[in-house]
């Protein structure tokens, strides 16, 4: 795939990940219940719900970081970042669709978060710093 095809693919996969994350926000009740034992208290429910809200909020922040770097043109034409981002967000979209529809337990979200949100955001941040430092001549 050439860089011409990678740019729109990357954009679409980031947006797909963003949309499925927002959808999980709206309908997280079943996933929270999947994390709990059969007889759970309201306090246990609140704890797991808060955990999932925090995870989804951090995910949204990391996706927005990537979108800023991408839309500003900082990492738009970097091949390596494009491939990492496209692969990670495609995997996240598929995994989170299963997470949503099969009501996976909450701890599985942290695996998806680590590999499909935190890792590409970290590499995006490295690329942003690298590009800005090379433009400034530091």
C-alpha positions, 0 to 999 in steps of 0.5 A, spaced: 500 500 500 502 506 498 502 512 502 496 515 498 492 509 500 495 509 508 492 516 509 485 515 508 485 508 511 489 511 518 483 516 518 478 512 517 480 507 522 482 512 528 475 515 527 472 508 527 475 507 534 473 513 536 466 511 534 466 505 538 469 508 544 463 513 544 458 507 543 461 503 549 460 509 553 453 510 552 452 502 553 457 500 558 452 497 563 452 490 560 460 490 560 460 492 567 455 487 569 459 482 566 465 484 570 461 483 577 459 476 580 452 474 580 450 477 587 453 484 587 452 490 591 451 497 588 458 499 591 461 494 587 457 496 581 459 503 582 467 501 582 467 497 576 463 503 572 468 508 574 473 504 572 470 503 565 469 510 565 476 512 567 479 507 561 474 510 556 476 517 558 483 516 557 482 512 551 478 518 548 484 523 550 489 518 547 485 518 540 484 525 540 492 526 541 493 522 535 488 526 531 491 532 533 498 530 530 495 527 524 490 532 522 496 538 523 500 534 518 505 532 523 505 525 522 500 524 516 506 522 511 510 518 516 510 511 514 511 507 520 507 511 524 501 510 519 502 503 519 502 502 527 496 507 527 492 503 522 494 496 525 492 498 532 486 502 531 483 496 526 485 491 531 481 496 536 475 497 532 474 489 531 476 487 539 471 493 541 466 491 537 466 484 540 467 487 547 461 491 546 456 485 543 459 479 547 459 483 553 466 481 555 469 483 562 472 489 564 479 487 565 479 485 557 478 492 556 485 494 559 489 489 554 485 493 548 487 499 551 494 497 552 496 495 545 491 499 541 490 505 544 496 507 549 502 504 544 500 508 538 499 514 542 505 513 545 509 513 538 505 518 536 507 523 541 514 520 540 513 522 532 510 529 534 516 531 539 521 528 533 518 532 528 518 539 532 525 538 534 527 537 527 523 543 525 526 547 530 533 545 529 534 542 536 
